[in-house]
Amino acid sequence: MMQRTLDGTDGDRGPLGLAAPHEPKVRPGSADSGAGGAEPPASAREAELEAEVARLRRALAKAERAAARDVEVERRAVAALAESEARLRLAQEAAEVGVFERNVSTGRAHWSAAMFRIYGLGPEGRSPEVTDEEYLSLLDEEDRERHRARRNARRADPAAPRYAHEFRIRRVDTGEVRWISSRGEIVRDAAGRPLLVRGTNHDITDRRRAEIALADSEARFRSLAEALPGFVWTAKADGAFDWVSPRWYAYSGAEPGAALGWGWGAWLHPEDRGRVAEGWRGAVAAGAPEHEDEFRLRGAGGEYRWFLTRVAPVRGRDGRVERWVGTCTDVDPRHKAEERQCLLVNELNHRVKNSLAVALALADQTRRACDAANHPPERFHADFQTRLVALAAAHDLLTREHWEGAPLTKLVQTALAPHAGKAGASASRVSAAGPPVRLAPETAIALAMAMHELATNAAKHGALSVPAGRVEVVWRVESPPAAPGGMLVLHWSEHGGPPVEGPPKRRGFGSRLIERGLPIQLGRGGTVDLDFAPGGLRCRIAAPLQPAA
């Protein structure tokens, strides 16, 4: 009975083909059948089988629930993947990014609709497959073979999993040349041979044009910077130099790159270094709209020259300083001119005071001489005027020489000119001869006044007072040890004039000026000797010369 229930075909079976558990059978005459007798309990084997059936049913129910969950997860994953791919397609189409996949062995590629649009082809009504020759024919002629060679070399390199190329195409619809960026991966077999090439194409024409425009702008800037006579430099937002024009390196003799950062400070004059650095750091910290300073820079030969620097900030859209651009202009000539002007102003003040002092002394000495000789006031006026004219002539000569000195020849000619062409006089009544000598301003004025007094005396009492008289002025330069610049020795000689009867009994203004005042004005070593010889007055003047600069 038990065997037929478990193995027979007429028993009820569960989902796994096992017999379903049955109610225990009631034997005739037993207590359960109503006969009043109890059926003995099932065997241990039957209990085990029933327990196993129950466990299997529970496992089956659990497996069915897990399978249902897995199906739901897979369904959701498929839906998410489809949604992601849809978003990717939308993003690619919005950005006009073309996608392709090429079979390397056949050369045929599958293009997305955006790929066709990038190349100026309508994707509607045509096969998405494009042959390699069709693709290459769309490239610009100047880039076609170069792109083919680069692409083939990349594919042939087993160690190259990816590639990135940029090239030009010519759109089919407009004929316009456009720049394309192609990037992707190379799928290889186990031996490293290329099977597929997957990638994207993106139109980068605007970016390339911007890069070209930027490169052209930088080239123009550098050409302008190199053409300027001064230096041009740029600095980062923090003030550190990041570029200096080649002219700076040519001037300073520094190695390329030595001025970058804050290295330029090493070429500043030690007296300017701290002040300039502090001013520049302050301008950077304040974001100053402009900055200007002057300082001395050391050249390759060790000399220092003055430079004017002007700096302006370059600001971003938010108004912040992104970098600085500056220039350095050589203003050393201006500084030297200012120093010279200051020197000349001081010298002029000194000259004016000296000239006024000389004029006052001339007036005082002329007045005293006239009073001693009982001359009338008209004589004082005439004598004083002639002496002022002589002083003015000496000043004119020095002014033409920028007060740097005066040539002795011109000075003597100026003093004797009023007496060289008097009526009835010999053409050679005055003469001057000697080597070229340049006199310091003080010596020139002193000698000019002495020449004037000697010529005036000769015109009144000496050789120039008669038509046959003449005056000779000669000079030479000696080299005594006591005079490093040499010693000028000048001789004044009068001939053919009235006989001289010895020194005058009364010394006039001219004699006192020559004998007493001139040696003092000539400086240490200067001497004057007057000889009242019977044949004519002779005067020897020795004046130390300044050493050549």
QUITAHU-V930897 format. One record per residue. N is the residue number from 1. NEAR is the number of other ideal C-beta (glycine too) atoms within 10 Angstrom. Layout:
# QUITAHU-V930897
n near
N NEAR
N NEAR
This chain:
# QUITAHU-V930897
n near
1 6
2 13
3 7
4 10
5 16
6 13
7 9
8 9
9 6
10 6
11 13
12 9
13 11
14 13
15 11
16 10
17 6
18 15
19 15
20 11
21 14
22 13
23 5
24 12
25 12
26 13
27 14
28 8
29 10
30 15
31 12
32 13
33 13
34 10
35 11
36 9
37 12
38 8
39 13
40 8
41 9
42 12
43 10
44 8
45 9
46 16
47 11
48 10
49 17
50 12
51 10
52 11
53 15
54 11
55 9
56 14
57 14
58 9
59 11
60 13
61 11
62 10
63 10
64 10
65 10
66 10
67 10
68 10
69 9
70 10
71 10
72 10
73 10
74 10
75 10
76 10
77 10
78 10
79 10
80 10
81 10
82 10
83 10
84 10
85 10
86 10
87 10
88 12
89 14
90 10
91 10
92 18
93 14
94 9
95 12
96 13
97 18
98 23
99 18
100 20
101 15
102 24
103 15
104 17
105 10
106 10
107 14
108 16
109 22
110 15
111 24
112 20
113 17
114 23
115 23
116 18
117 18
118 21
119 23
120 16
121 18
122 11
123 14
124 7
125 5
126 11
127 9
128 13
129 13
130 21
131 13
132 16
133 8
134 14
135 18
136 14
137 12
138 17
139 19
140 15
141 9
142 10
143 19
144 16
145 11
146 12
147 19
148 14
149 10
150 14
151 18
152 11
153 11
154 16
155 16
156 11
157 13
158 12
159 5
160 15
161 10
162 10
163 18
164 10
165 17
166 15
167 19
168 17
169 23
170 17
171 16
172 13
173 10
174 9
175 8
176 10
177 13
178 19
179 20
180 23
181 17
182 18
183 13
184 19
185 13
186 22
187 13
188 16
189 8
190 5
191 6
192 12
193 12
194 20
195 12
196 15
197 20
198 14
199 19
200 17
201 23
202 18
203 21
204 15
205 15
206 10
207 13
208 16
209 11
210 11
211 12
212 11
213 10
214 10
215 10
216 10
217 10
218 10
219 10
220 10
221 15
222 14
223 10
224 11
225 20
226 11
227 10
228 14
229 7
230 18
231 25
232 21
233 21
234 17
235 25
236 15
237 16
238 13
239 20
240 14
241 20
242 12
243 17
244 25
245 21
246 13
247 17
248 20
249 17
250 12
251 20
252 19
253 13
254 18
255 8
256 9
257 12
258 16
259 21
260 15
261 15
262 15
263 14
264 24
265 15
266 12
267 20
268 19
269 14
270 9
271 10
272 17
273 15
274 11
275 12
276 18
277 16
278 10
279 16
280 22
281 13
282 12
283 19
284 20
285 10
286 10
287 12
288 17
289 10
290 9
291 19
292 12
293 17
294 15
295 20
296 20
297 22
298 18
299 14
300 11
301 7
302 7
303 10
304 17
305 16
306 19
307 21
308 17
309 21
310 14
311 21
312 13
313 19
314 12
315 14
316 10
317 6
318 6
319 7
320 10
321 19
322 12
323 16
324 24
325 16
326 19
327 17
328 25
329 16
330 16
331 17
332 16
333 10
334 13
335 16
336 12
337 11
338 12
339 10
340 12
341 10
342 10
343 10
344 13
345 10
346 10
347 13
348 11
349 10
350 11
351 18
352 10
353 10
354 13
355 15
356 10
357 10
358 20
359 15
360 10
361 12
362 20
363 15
364 12
365 19
366 23
367 16
368 14
369 20
370 21
371 10
372 12
373 11
374 7
375 15
376 9
377 9
378 9
379 14
380 17
381 12
382 14
383 22
384 19
385 11
386 16
387 23
388 15
389 12
390 23
391 18
392 12
393 17
394 25
395 18
396 11
397 21
398 21
399 11
400 10
401 16
402 9
403 15
404 10
405 18
406 25
407 15
408 25
409 16
410 14
411 23
412 24
413 16
414 18
415 25
416 21
417 12
418 18
419 19
420 17
421 10
422 12
423 5
424 8
425 17
426 13
427 7
428 9
429 24
430 25
431 14
432 19
433 11
434 17
435 10
436 8
437 20
438 15
439 23
440 18
441 20
442 15
443 24
444 23
445 24
446 26
447 24
448 23
449 23
450 25
451 25
452 23
453 23
454 25
455 25
456 21
457 21
458 24
459 16
460 11
461 16
462 22
463 26
464 27
465 15
466 14
467 13
468 12
469 22
470 21
471 26
472 18
473 23
474 14
475 19
476 14
477 16
478 11
479 10
480 11
481 5
482 8
483 21
484 12
485 13
486 18
487 18
488 24
489 16
490 22
491 15
492 24
493 19
494 25
495 15
496 17
497 20
498 13
499 8
500 19
501 9
502 8
503 11
504 12
505 6
506 9
507 14
508 20
509 23
510 21
511 17
512 15
513 22
514 24
515 14
516 11
517 18
518 21
519 18
520 10
521 17
522 21
523 16
524 9
525 14
526 19
527 14
528 19
529 12
530 15
531 13
532 14
533 12
534 8
535 13
536 23
537 20
538 17
539 23
540 14
541 24
542 18
543 28
544 21
545 22
546 16
547 9
548 8
549 4
